[in-house]
Amino acid sequence: MSFLEGRRLRRPRMAAWSRDLVRETLLTPADFIWPIFVIEGQNERQAVTSMPGVERLTIDLAVEAAMAARAEGIPAIALFPNTAPDKRTEDGREAVNPDNLVCRALSAIKEAVPEIGLIADVALDPYTSHGHDGVMAGEEILNDETVDILVEQALVQARAGADVIAPSDMMDGRIKAIRAALDVEGFEKTLIMSYAAKYASAFYGPFREAVGSGSRLKGSKLTYQMDPANHEDAVREVGQDIFEGADWVMVKPGMPYLDICRMLKDRFDIPVFAYQVSGEYAMIAMAGNAGAIDKDAAMAESLMAFKRAGCSGILTYFALDMARKLNG
């Protein structure tokens, strides 16, 4: 007799209590990192038109958002600036200004909500006049010259209160250089979350609007971000970043690359995170608002997929909404 003979696989699905007992994956607010866009000013919100429900916030309102995140059990937030046009330059030097928008936001949130983790993006695209993640010579993105600036950027962010430095630039060697500089400065406890497998994706468009770099971008980022056709390339990138000192690694975008998340989780003994990027968020939010799908159900299903793929956590613009629903 076959061991399957007589089994009815639907039986455990028939009641809510039995589904709860055999559920393999659990989603909680502790799985989320909430990305927040910050702007200059006071008590001001600016809607991001391509991301329904997402707003840019002045620092005082970002502090309130961090308090709301803490109240719902979200362990960390990630900050991204919309830098004023007159502070954007070819070399992105505003990134290393200790009094820049992100540094002031980090300090304000750390003082008001010390319990929440603060993740600071390390890249030059919010600060450059050309929208690229590094400095340029003609059409070329200069790797080593960019890394030197990223090291300075990481240090000013750590001094301002960042708990996690998150390089998203995809320059070679930046993890090693940043780790060494942090340690020399006494920031041995500061974590590095590397955007290790960051693909040159069409799903970043709304984010670029949110930080004000989209209309400035000259050309593509294919010379430093990864080819969407490749997966072994992700193994090499993650392996190198772990060797150089990354504590955590990230896959970006998330849902179109769940196979990469699972592969990296299986191959490496390190926490793997995913970024449910702006384009993914926008598709669910806009389709839900149009009545094409059940927005809340799609939100929950998409986030569960990241956990099922092995992710330790998810950067998602749905973080606060989903946490509130999970908390009842």
N, C-alpha and C positions, 0 to 999 in steps of 0.2 A: 504493500500500500504506500502510495506517495505521501510524504509528510504534509503535502498541501491538500490532500483529499479531505473534503469536508470543511475546509476553512472558508469563512466568509470574511473577507478583509474589510468589509463595511461595518462589521459589528462594533469595533471600538469607536467608530465615528458617529454612532447613532444618538449619543447623548452628550451634552456639554461637559458633564463631570468626567466622562471617560475620555473625551478629547483632551481635557486638561491633564489627565493623568499620564497620557502617552505623548504629549507634545514634546518634541525634541529640541526646540529652540525657544528661548525666552527673550523678549524685548523689554527693557526697562529704561527709565529716564537716565540712568547711569551709563547708558550706551552712547549718549549724544554729546557732541560738541556743537555749540551754536555759533555760526559765523555772524558777526555784526559789522556793519559799515558805519564809519564815523566821519563826521563833517565838522567844520568850524561853526562857531556860533553858540547860542544859548536857547534852550527850550525849543528846538526846531526839529521837525521831521520832514524828510523829503521822500516821496514815494519813488521807488524804482519801477518805472512803467512796464518793463518787460518781466518783472517778477511780482505778480499780484500778491499783496500782503506784506511785502518786504519794504523796509524804509531805511534810509540813511538817518543816523541819529547824532545829535550833538553830544558832547561828552557827558553832560549832566543827565541826559536821557539814556545814554549807554550805561551809566552807573545804575539807573533804575532798572534797565533791562537785565543787568547782571544780578541784581537783587531778585528779580522775578525768576531768573534761571535757578538761582540757589534755592528759592522757595519750592521749586518743583523737582529738585533733586538732580538737576543737570550739573555735572561736575566741572565743566570747563567751557569757556567761550574763546573764539578766535577773532581777532580784530583786523580790519582792513580799512585803510584810509581812502577818502576821496580828496586828493591833494589839490589845492588851489592852482589854477593854471599858471600864475605868476611864480610859483615855487617849483615848477617842473623844468628841468634842464636836460641837456644832452647826457650828462653824466649822472643824473639822479642824486645829486649830493644832499638834497633835503632828507634823504633816508638816514643820514648819519648825524642829523641835527638833534641833539639831546632834548630840544624843546619842540620837536615836531609833533604833529597831531597824534600819532600813535603813542609816542612816549608819554604825552600828557594824559591820554586816555588810560594807558596802563597804570600810571601812578594813581590817578583818581579812583579807578576801580579797585586796585589793590588796597588802597586805604579804606574804602567804604565796604568792600566785600572780600576780606582777606582769605576767606575759605574757598573761593572759587579759583580754579586753575585758569591762568591767562596764557594764551598761545599767540605768539607774534609771528606774522609772516615776514620772511626774509627774502626779498626780491626787489628789483628796481622798477618794475613796470608801473606801480602807482606814482612814481616820482620822475620818470623820464618823459621828455617831450616827444619821443618817438614811440612810446608804448611797449618797448622791448624790456626784457628782464635783465639786461646787462648794458654795458657801454658799447658803443659802436665805433668802428673805423670803416667808413664807407658803408658797405652792406654787411660787413662781418661783425658778429657779436664777439667781443674780446673776452676770452675765458678768464685768464689769470688776473687781468686788470679789474674785471668784475668781482672776482673772489676777494680781492683786497678790500673793496668797498663793502661787500657783504659781511666781512668780518667786523668792520667798524659798525655796521648797522646792527648786527647781533649784539655787540657789546653795549650800545646805547639802549637797546631794548631790555637787556638783562638788568642794567642799572636802573631802569625805570620800573622794574617789577615783573617782567615776563618770567613765567615759570617754565615755559617751553618755547624754544627757538625752532621755527619751522621753515627751513629753506625750501622755497618753491621754484627756484630759478633754473635748475637742471644744469648748472655749470659743473665741470669735473673738478673734484678735489675740494669742494667747498665744505664738506662735512669735517674732514680732517683739519682744515684750517680754522674753522669755527670752534671745534672742540678744543683745540690747543689754546686758542685765544681765551675762551671762557675759563679754562682751567688756570691759566696764568693769572687771570684777573680775580680768581677766588670764587668763580661760579661753577664749581665742580658739581653742585647739586642741580644745576639747570639742565633740563632734558633737551634733547634734540629729536624732533619728529621730522624726518626727512620725507619730502615729496620725492620718493625714490623712483617710482614708476609713474611719471607724469607724461601723458600722451598729448600730442598736438591735435587737439580735438575741436570739433565744431560746436561742442556743448558749452563753451565758455562765454559765449556772446553776452548774455545778460550780466554776468559778473563784470565784464569789461565796461559795460555801461555804468554799473554801480560805482566803480572806482574811477571812472572818467578816462580810461585809457583806450577804449575801443576805437573812437574816431581818430585817435592819434597814431594808431598802429600802422607802421610802414612795413609791408611785406608780411611773411609768415614766420612762424617760430619753429619750422621744421628742422632747422640746423641744430637745435638744442633740445627741443622736446621730442618725445619718442614717436616712432612710426606706428600708427594704429594696427598695422599688419603684423607686428612682431610681439612674441611673448618671451622667447629666450633672452631677448634684450633686457626685459624686466628682471630676469634672474641675475644677470650681470650687474645691473644698476643697484639692485638691492644688496647683493653680495658685497659690492665695493663699499656701499654706504655703511653697512654693518661693520666691515673691517675698519673703516675710518672713524667709527665711534657713534653711529646713530643708535638711539635707544628704541625708537619706534620708526616704522616705515609706513608710507601712505601710497595708495593707488588712486589716481585721479585721471579721468572721471571714475565714478563708481559703477553704476549699473551696467553700462556697455562693456565693462571689464571685470565682471564677476569671476570669469574664468581665471584672470590674473590674480585676483584676491585669493581664490582657493589654492592655486598653484603655489603662491608665495607662502601661504600659511602652512602648506604641507611640506615645503622644502626648507623653511628656515624657522629656527626657534626664537622668534621675536614677535611682539605684537604687531599686527597688520591692521591699519585703519583704511577707510575709504572716504572719499569726498563725494557726496551726492551733490553734484555741481549745479550751477545756476540754470543751465539748460534743462537738466533733468527735473529740477523743481518747477520751472516754468511750464513744462509740458503737462505735468500733473495738475498744477494749480489752474492753468488756463482751461484745460479739458474739463476739470471739475466745475469751474465757474460757468462753462458753456453747457453743462448738463450732459456731456458726452460720457463721463464716467462718474462713479461715486468717489469724490475727492478724498474723503477720510479713509475709505477702504483702500484706495490705491496708495495713499500715503503710508498706511500701516503695512501693507503688503510689500511695498518697495523697501521699507526699512528692515523688515524681517528678512528679506532676501540677503541683505548685507551680513546679518548675523549668521544666517544659514551657510553663507559662503566662507565663514570663519573669521570675520572681522571682529576685532576687539572693541571697536567704536566707530562711529559714523559722524562726519561733519555734515550737518544738514540744516537747511533753513526752516525745516519743519520742526526743529527741536522743541521749541516751546509749546506749539500746538499739540504735538504728539505726546509730550510729557504730561500735559494737562489731561489729555484723554486717558492715558495710562493710569493717572492718579485718580481718575473718576471725578 
